[in-house]
């Protein structure tokens, strides 16, 4: 079991996951559309498959948001 | 700067604020702010800055007012449909506060004119609807050492942060614009009109804070909100060593006009 925080909300995971697995689990279909912070540090895209999210970690998905004047 | 009695009355609610006072109002009144985009975000930003008495407001937008804009772009009125947005905005600003000098640029903000336009301003507000221009604003401001407010809205969500030299920039968060074909259009996605006001007034407040030096700016913090839940959230961000424009080894060293993408992400 791993308890993590995603965008401020507590989630229970059956086991630790990589950032890449976590994105799939959270239905982020296009990883290009999101920036990921793990415990306040950016995770670079090339490290998504090797970076593990463990018990107690805080993850933030930051999304592109582009509207305004249209 | 000597205020007239009328101006002292007009700005009395600022002058009364201990943190602002006459000195702060003088800074506002001599401030020069560029608003990029006279749309959903630019409208409330320009109106509040005009009301506050910002000395010079530059507005850049190449569009004309469309009937579908009026649901949220509150600086434009029904008779303004088909008029250039910058002229409609200038007219309202002048009516609201004749103290304000308005400079209009009825054109697109591009890599060709970006640095030339921003050089005259103290603070820049991103009120644009598309990623290529958002990245252009970021890159131009970072290169020119200018402070700016980033803003984005979509459906029921809003997002903003403030950049000042040395602090996190848009490319620290997002390396490069999303691929153009990956995003449906803004007009398909829709936006709750009042969201533009919520986000735009935050940007206007940040501008006034920057001009007066009052408080802590939204630097190194990304503020997001969702109007369905009315939850506001601030995520700490920081300058990235690997940032392509402000990092240790920048790869973006000149301004780029990216292919026009639209303004929404495919989310969940």
Boltz contact constraints between the chains, C-beta under 6 A:
constraints:
  - contact:
      token1: [A, 8]
      token2: [B, 233]
      max_distance: 6.0
  - contact:
      token1: [A, 27]
      token2: [B, 268]
      max_distance: 6.0
  - contact:
      token1: [A, 30]
      token2: [B, 182]
      max_distance: 6.0
  - contact:
      token1: [A, 30]
      token2: [B, 266]
      max_distance: 6.0
  - contact:
      token1: [A, 32]
      token2: [B, 178]
      max_distance: 6.0
  - contact:
      token1: [A, 33]
      token2: [B, 178]
      max_distance: 6.0
  - contact:
      token1: [A, 33]
      token2: [B, 265]
      max_distance: 6.0
  - contact:
      token1: [A, 35]
      token2: [B, 173]
      max_distance: 6.0
  - contact:
      token1: [A, 35]
      token2: [B, 174]
      max_distance: 6.0
  - contact:
      token1: [A, 40]
      token2: [B, 236]
      max_distance: 6.0
  - contact:
      token1: [A, 42]
      token2: [B, 240]
      max_distance: 6.0
  - contact:
      token1: [A, 60]
      token2: [B, 235]
      max_distance: 6.0
  - contact:
      token1: [A, 62]
      token2: [B, 173]
      max_distance: 6.0
  - contact:
      token1: [A, 63]
      token2: [B, 265]
      max_distance: 6.0
  - contact:
      token1: [A, 64]
      token2: [B, 178]
      max_distance: 6.0
  - contact:
      token1: [A, 64]
      token2: [B, 265]
      max_distance: 6.0
  - contact:
      token1: [A, 65]
      token2: [B, 152]
      max_distance: 6.0
  - contact:
      token1: [A, 65]
      token2: [B, 154]
      max_distance: 6.0
  - contact:
      token1: [A, 65]
      token2: [B, 159]
      max_distance: 6.0
  - contact:
      token1: [A, 66]
      token2: [B, 130]
      max_distance: 6.0
  - contact:
      token1: [A, 66]
      token2: [B, 131]
      max_distance: 6.0
  - contact:
      token1: [A, 66]
      token2: [B, 152]
      max_distance: 6.0
  - contact:
      token1: [A, 66]
      token2: [B, 263]
      max_distance: 6.0
  - contact:
      token1: [A, 67]
      token2: [B, 129]
      max_distance: 6.0
  - contact:
      token1: [A, 67]
      token2: [B, 153]
      max_distance: 6.0
  - contact:
      token1: [A, 67]
      token2: [B, 154]
      max_distance: 6.0
  - contact:
      token1: [A, 67]
      token2: [B, 186]
      max_distance: 6.0
  - contact:
      token1: [A, 67]
      token2: [B, 191]
      max_distance: 6.0
  - contact:
      token1: [A, 67]
      token2: [B, 263]
      max_distance: 6.0
  - contact:
      token1: [A, 68]
      token2: [B, 37]
      max_distance: 6.0
  - contact:
      token1: [A, 68]
      token2: [B, 39]
      max_distance: 6.0
  - contact:
      token1: [A, 68]
      token2: [B, 40]
      max_distance: 6.0
  - contact:
      token1: [A, 68]
      token2: [B, 41]
      max_distance: 6.0
  - contact:
      token1: [A, 68]
      token2: [B, 127]
      max_distance: 6.0
  - contact:
      token1: [A, 68]
      token2: [B, 128]
      max_distance: 6.0
  - contact:
      token1: [A, 68]
      token2: [B, 129]
      max_distance: 6.0
  - contact:
      token1: [A, 68]
      token2: [B, 153]
      max_distance: 6.0
  - contact:
      token1: [A, 69]
      token2: [B, 37]
      max_distance: 6.0
  - contact:
      token1: [A, 69]
      token2: [B, 39]
      max_distance: 6.0
  - contact:
      token1: [A, 69]
      token2: [B, 40]
      max_distance: 6.0
  - contact:
      token1: [A, 69]
      token2: [B, 42]
      max_distance: 6.0
  - contact:
      token1: [A, 69]
      token2: [B, 127]
      max_distance: 6.0
  - contact:
      token1: [A, 69]
      token2: [B, 128]
      max_distance: 6.0
  - contact:
      token1: [A, 69]
      token2: [B, 129]
      max_distance: 6.0
  - contact:
      token1: [A, 70]
      token2: [B, 129]
      max_distance: 6.0
  - contact:
      token1: [A, 70]
      token2: [B, 186]
      max_distance: 6.0
